[in-house]
Amino acid sequence: MNTLLSNLREILDDRGVITNPVEAEPYLEERRGRFHGKSQIIVRPRDTTEVQAVVRTCIAQKTPLVPQGGNTGLCGGAVANADQIILSLERLKQIRAIDPANNTMTVEAGCILAELQATARDAGRFFPLSLAAEGSCQIGGNLATNAGGINVLRYGNARDQVLGLEAVMPNGELLSDLHGLRKNNTGYDLKQLLIGSEGTLGIITAATLKLYPYPDQSATALVALHDLPASIAFLERAQSGSGGTLCSFELMHRVGLDFAFKHVSGCSDPMTAPHEWYVLLSLQASGDAINVDTLLSAILEKALEVGDIHDAVIASSEQQAKSLWKLREGIVEGQRLEGASIKHDVSVPVSKVPEFIETAWATVAKRVPGIRPCPFGHVGDGNIHFNLSQPPDMDAEAFLSLWEEVNDLVHDHVAELGGSFSAEHGIGISKIDEMQTYKDPTALKVMAAIKKALDPEDLFNPGKVIPAPHADSR
Ligand SMILES: Cc1cc2nc3c(=O)[nH]c(=O)nc-3n(C[C@H](O)[C@H](O)[C@H](O)COP(=O)(O)OP(=O)(O)OC[C@H]3O[C@@H](n4cnc5c(N)ncnc54)[C@H](O)[C@@H]3O)c2cc1C
């Protein structure tokens, strides 16, 4: 480690190498506190050239490295062991180019997502990737995990926002593919191989991203559903009645809203009576050819008439829309303050969301009497955060000791319905066992072969995403 350290100090400036345990702490602790790293060296290069130099030094010393963005991933992907160094991208923050006529911007990996949304807005454009961690996650981390969020229904996942990519590969070479082309059929799409690979195949240093017209019209409503199956009928109605302007369609159960009302300041019930299931939906459009307020009113009127919904609150100002979104975001914080919780980030075909929630709910309630399921999420993408709060009278540690067992019960239901045990947060280390159990064996072999070909020494984020060979399958 001493030679490595002196080599790194030669490449980087004073702020580029952290070895002091107090300064290192924020890079070691995963946000949810489930994983804690032990790395003794954190490096913070300033640009792509320095990233490349660090990678080459690590290759020469055979030292594994773990790329880190905003450290908001919830799967332990950016956690490093004592023999691994953390390579933080936080100082690669340049906006390299913005081309409104081409609807693109080229940005470095360490740019914070919310800052990129603001950069696009300042140029009269819209960058649609949006998630609750947007104030601290970085675009490099978003691409490495193929993040989802609240606008996937209309714009797609992170991978759908990318036209070009720059990355340092595990042999130290630079993959320089930063073009803004919407048509480019020149062989394998390597950027898509790197996106979602969670730092196991390359370190993303910059990307050329797609921009869209800025949506200057927006309409938001909180709706009380007749019942859970009505969510799908209502989604269909909202999609067909919104002329392609439906961006978000978020399902919430009363349990989660009650947690938000109880624990999160500024969250209160905007309806006069409680209901069991709710949807928060948003329509957005640019220009004046379409009026999203009129569309939303017509959708809600029809849904009330046919009985899919019982009640609705339409936001009459931007401030009210923010208050409604605060309820959705308050669920996570409210659940945290309510006690221990076991979480799932799963997807099933949209048509099967109600069946999944009902069967998984019955199964976990049978296994853990008194458990409080708090499902919410992006039902328009079939993505449910099937999160479970501890029974009020159960010891938190005893409840958390059931994490793996409960995961298996839920993920078995997901698999039966043709779904995925990891919808948007990725694999990291937390879902390696599930990869072994549920992922197609041929797909696993191909992934391992690609990893071996690109990173034969297993130096890039080892132990993440791909299960170790011959790991026991359950
Ligand atoms: C409150 C909250 C809400 C969230 N909501 C959502 C949501 O709605 N949708 C969603 O998809 N996720 C969500 N997440 C999860 C998380 O924000 C995303 O996974 C995000 O994309 C991670 O970005 P990051 O910069 O924090 O990456 P990190 O956590 O730092 O890293 C994540 C992974 O990417 C790798 N990595 C990071 N940067 C690079 C790089 N430049 N090159 C190569 N590999 C890299 C790391 O090694 C690690 O494996 C949420 C998290 C929180 C805390």
The ligand as an SDF file (V2000), in Angstrom:
LIG
                    3D

 53 58  0  0  0  0  0  0  0  0999 V2000
  -33.9330    8.7080   -0.9240 C   0  0  0  0  0  0  0  0  0  0  0  0
  -33.4880    7.8890   -2.1070 C   0  0  0  0  0  0  0  0  0  0  0  0
  -34.3560    7.7370   -3.1880 C   0  0  0  0  0  0  0  0  0  0  0  0
  -33.9540    7.0040   -4.2890 C   0  0  0  0  0  0  0  0  0  0  0  0
  -34.8330    6.8780   -5.3440 N   0  0  0  0  0  0  0  0  0  0  0  0
  -34.4440    6.1970   -6.4240 C   0  0  0  0  0  0  0  0  0  0  0  0
  -35.3330    6.0760   -7.5460 C   0  0  0  0  0  0  0  0  0  0  0  0
  -36.4580    6.5570   -7.5440 O   0  0  0  0  0  0  0  0  0  0  0  0
  -34.8670    5.4110   -8.6210 N   0  0  0  0  0  0  0  0  0  0  0  0
  -33.6290    4.8480   -8.6620 C   0  0  0  0  0  0  0  0  0  0  0  0
  -33.2720    4.2520   -9.6810 O   0  0  0  0  0  0  0  0  0  0  0  0
  -32.7890    4.9190   -7.6070 N   0  0  0  0  0  0  0  0  0  0  0  0
  -33.1630    5.5830   -6.5020 C   0  0  0  0  0  0  0  0  0  0  0  0
  -32.3160    5.6610   -5.4420 N   0  0  0  0  0  0  0  0  0  0  0  0
  -31.0060    4.9650   -5.4790 C   0  0  0  0  0  0  0  0  0  0  0  0
  -29.8200    5.8490   -5.9480 C   0  0  0  0  0  0  0  0  0  0  0  0
  -30.0800    7.2190   -5.7690 O   0  0  0  0  0  0  0  0  0  0  0  0
  -29.5090    5.5690   -7.4120 C   0  0  0  0  0  0  0  0  0  0  0  0
  -29.0770    4.2400   -7.5390 O   0  0  0  0  0  0  0  0  0  0  0  0
  -28.4300    6.4980   -8.0140 C   0  0  0  0  0  0  0  0  0  0  0  0
  -28.4260    6.3170   -9.4120 O   0  0  0  0  0  0  0  0  0  0  0  0
  -27.0260    6.2530   -7.4510 C   0  0  0  0  0  0  0  0  0  0  0  0
  -26.1870    7.3300   -7.8430 O   0  0  0  0  0  0  0  0  0  0  0  0
  -24.8890    7.7110   -6.9790 P   0  0  0  0  0  0  0  0  0  0  0  0
  -24.1760    8.7990   -7.6960 O   0  0  0  0  0  0  0  0  0  0  0  0
  -25.2640    7.9880   -5.5900 O   0  0  0  0  0  0  0  0  0  0  0  0
  -24.0460    6.3670   -7.0910 O   0  0  0  0  0  0  0  0  0  0  0  0
  -23.2460    5.5590   -5.9510 P   0  0  0  0  0  0  0  0  0  0  0  0
  -24.1790    5.1580   -4.8780 O   0  0  0  0  0  0  0  0  0  0  0  0
  -22.0590    6.3130   -5.5500 O   0  0  0  0  0  0  0  0  0  0  0  0
  -22.7960    4.2740   -6.7780 O   0  0  0  0  0  0  0  0  0  0  0  0
  -23.7280    3.3350   -7.2350 C   0  0  0  0  0  0  0  0  0  0  0  0
  -22.9930    2.2860   -8.0920 C   0  0  0  0  0  0  0  0  0  0  0  0
  -22.4840    2.8810   -9.2750 O   0  0  0  0  0  0  0  0  0  0  0  0
  -21.0480    2.7840   -9.3210 C   0  0  0  0  0  0  0  0  0  0  0  0
  -20.5880    4.0630   -9.8380 N   0  0  0  0  0  0  0  0  0  0  0  0
  -20.8020    5.3000   -9.3260 C   0  0  0  0  0  0  0  0  0  0  0  0
  -20.2770    6.2360  -10.1230 N   0  0  0  0  0  0  0  0  0  0  0  0
  -19.6990    5.5960  -11.1630 C   0  0  0  0  0  0  0  0  0  0  0  0
  -18.9970    6.0150  -12.3220 C   0  0  0  0  0  0  0  0  0  0  0  0
  -18.7820    7.2980  -12.5910 N   0  0  0  0  0  0  0  0  0  0  0  0
  -18.5470    5.0550  -13.1800 N   0  0  0  0  0  0  0  0  0  0  0  0
  -18.7590    3.7370  -12.9330 C   0  0  0  0  0  0  0  0  0  0  0  0
  -19.4130    3.2900  -11.8530 N   0  0  0  0  0  0  0  0  0  0  0  0
  -19.8860    4.2090  -10.9830 C   0  0  0  0  0  0  0  0  0  0  0  0
  -20.6220    2.4790   -7.9110 C   0  0  0  0  0  0  0  0  0  0  0  0
  -19.4140    1.7360   -7.8820 O   0  0  0  0  0  0  0  0  0  0  0  0
  -21.7980    1.6630   -7.3960 C   0  0  0  0  0  0  0  0  0  0  0  0
  -21.6690    0.3310   -7.8180 O   0  0  0  0  0  0  0  0  0  0  0  0
  -32.6870    6.3850   -4.3090 C   0  0  0  0  0  0  0  0  0  0  0  0
  -31.8250    6.5400   -3.2270 C   0  0  0  0  0  0  0  0  0  0  0  0
  -32.2060    7.2750   -2.1420 C   0  0  0  0  0  0  0  0  0  0  0  0
  -31.2480    7.4300   -0.9950 C   0  0  0  0  0  0  0  0  0  0  0  0
  1  2  1  0
  2  3  1  0
  2 52  2  0
  3  4  2  0
  4  5  1  0
  4 50  1  0
  5  6  2  0
  6  7  1  0
  6 13  1  0
  7  8  2  0
  7  9  1  0
  9 10  1  0
 10 11  2  0
 10 12  1  0
 12 13  2  0
 13 14  1  0
 14 15  1  0
 14 50  1  0
 15 16  1  0
 16 17  1  0
 16 18  1  0
 18 19  1  0
 18 20  1  0
 20 21  1  0
 20 22  1  0
 22 23  1  0
 23 24  1  0
 24 25  2  0
 24 26  1  0
 24 27  1  0
 27 28  1  0
 28 29  2  0
 28 30  1  0
 28 31  1  0
 31 32  1  0
 32 33  1  0
 33 34  1  0
 33 48  1  0
 34 35  1  0
 35 36  1  0
 35 46  1  0
 36 37  1  0
 36 45  1  0
 37 38  2  0
 38 39  1  0
 39 40  1  0
 39 45  2  0
 40 41  1  0
 40 42  2  0
 42 43  1  0
 43 44  2  0
 44 45  1  0
 46 47  1  0
 46 48  1  0
 48 49  1  0
 50 51  2  0
 51 52  1  0
 52 53  1  0
M  END
$$$$
